[in-house]
Amino acid sequence: MILKIDEAMTQLKKLVGDDTSEDTISFIENISDTLTSLESKVNNNSDMVPKSELDRVNEEWARKYRDRFFEGTTPPPESQPNENENNNENNNEPLTFENLFKEE
């Protein structure tokens, strides 16, 4: 749930109670400063990316994503089968947990 600053501070006051330790006072001050700063940034739209810039970036990524399906891609390099794969293919035996950890 999103609270208004005064509601959050009221709940914080209930949690803190009568504690006047330096750590508690510092924590309350930090929370108050943080909430006030966030509220100010939202109200002033500061530190926010302009909507036109977001739209441009979203369009660019959407185009790249779409083009990925329509344009050919180079196939990944062929991997060389490891020794266990060769043994398994030659024997036509199902690979089991015990086969993976044989002592030789």
N, C-alpha and C positions, 0 to 999 in steps of 0.2 A: 504494500500500500504506500502511496506517495503522500507524505504529510507536508503541511505548510511549516515554515520555520518555527513559528510559535508553538505549534502542536508537537514538533519534534523536540524542541527545548523543554516543553512541559514533561514529556515522557522521560527525557534525559534527567530532569530534576528529580523525578520519582525514583529512577534507578540509583542516582547518586546519593540521594537522601541528604544527611547532614555532614557528609564527608567533605572536609575542607583541606585535605592534603594537597601538597603542591602538584602532584601528578594529576589529581582529579581536576583541580582548577585549570591546569594546562590543557587537559583533554577537553574540558568544556569550552575553553577559549578556541581551541583548534576546530572543534565541531561547529561552533558559531561562525567563525571566520570562513570556513569551507562552505557552509550553507549560504551565507550572505554572498560570497563570491559567485557561487553557482547561480543564485537567483539573479544577480546583477548581469552575468554573462547571458543568461537566457533572455532577460528583458532588453538588453542592448544588442543582442545577436552578435556579440563579439566572440572571437575565436571560433566562429562557425564558418563552414565552407559555404559559399554562395550557392543557391539552388541551381543557377545556370551551370556552375562548374560541376556539381553532382550529376546533373542531367547529361552533360558532355561526357563525363567519365563513364556513366552507365551505358550510354549509347555506344561508346567505343568498345567496351567489354562485351556488350551484346553482339556487336558486329563481329568481333574476333571469335566469339563462341559460335556464332552461326557459320562463319567462313570456315571454321575448322571442319565442319561436316561436308561442305561443298568442295573444298580444295583437297587435292590428293596429298597424302603425307608419305614420307619415306618410311618404308617398313623398318622395324627395329633390326639391328644386326643379328644374324643367326647365332644363337648361342651353341656352344659346344656341349654335348651331353657329358655329365661327369661320369666317373667310373662306376658308381652305383647304378646309374640309369642304364649304362651299357650292360651290366651284369643282369639287371632285372629284365631288360628287353630280350636278351639272349636266352634266358631261362624260362621266360613266359610264366614266371611264378609271381603270385601277388606279393607286393612289398609289405612286410610286417614290421612291427616294432622291434622284434628280435633281430631281423635282418639288418636293421639300421645300425645296430650296436654289437656286431659280431667281433669277437677277439680273434685276431689272426696270429 
